[in-house]
Amino acid sequence: MALINSMCYSYGRSKILIEQRHKSFMKKLQQLQINIDEHIKQISLSATDMNNLMTIIDDFLYRDHYELRMELERRRAILKFDAKDHQLVHTFYNLKPRQTE
């Protein structure tokens, strides 16, 4: 109930409150950047290790998505066949066949 009747909904947030929130977010952002820098320093992977790791990840994803690619290829082929069938039926009716044909 207090949230619904809040003055912030009626008159907007005060400038001081917005500035305080902005400062707190900036402090959190700086702390996160420091943490990221520390983790990067701790991880000392060489370029070859990184390339090997990327190759392993790519191979894993390729194998994992094989079934998905096969299903998409199957659906693509079915769609092409359906389009061709539609085109043939349309061409047939454009010939205006008689009832006996």
N, C-alpha and C positions, 0 to 999 in steps of 0.2 A: 504494500500500500504506500509505503514511504517513497519507493522508487517511482510510482505513478504520479505522486503529488510533488515530486522534486521540482525545485525552482529552476534547475538546469534545463529541464524540458521546456519550460515556459520562456526563460530569458537567455538561454545559452550558458555556456561555461564561462567562468570569470577568467580574465587574462592571466591572473596570478596562478590559478590552478593549471591552466594550459602550459604556462612557462615551467612550473614545477614538474609536470609530467614530462615535458620535453627534456628537461635537465636529467631526470631520472632515466629516461630512455637513452640519452646520450652516454651517461655513465655505464649503463648496461652494455651498450654497443662497444664502448672502449674496452670494457672488461672482457667481453667476448673476443674482441680482436686480439687482445693480449693472450688469451687462452689459446686461440688458434695459432698465433705465432709460436707459443711454447710447444704446442703439439707438433708443429712443422719442424722445429729444431730437434725434437726428440726422434722424429721419424727420419732416419738417414738412409733412405733407399737410394741406391745408385740408379743411373739411367737404365742400365741393363736389367736390374731387378724390376724397375717400373715397366719396362717394355715386356718382360716376361709375364708380369702380373696382368697387363692389359691384354696380352695374347691369350692367357688362360681365361680371362673374363669374356673375351670375344668368342672363343671356342665354346664356352659354356652357353652363352646366349644363342649362338648359332644352332647348337644341338637342341636347346630348349624350344626354340621357335620353329623347328623343322616341321612339326605337325601343324602348326598354325599356318605356315607357308603353303603346305600341301592342301589344306582345307581352302585357303584363299584361291589357289590355282584351280581347284576343282570347281569352286563357285564361279570363278571367272569363265571357265570353259562352258559351264551350264548356261551362264548369262549370254555368251556368244551364240550358243546353239539356240536358245530361246529367241534371240534377236533375229537370227537367220530364219527360224521357223515362222516368226511373225512376218518377216519380209516376204517369204514365199507364199503364205496365205494371202497377204495383201495383194501381191502380184496376181495370184490366181483369181481373186474376186474382181480385180480391175479388168480382167479379160471378159467379164460378164458371161460366165458359162450358163448354158441352158440347164433346165431341170434334168434332162436325160444325160448330161455329161458328168 
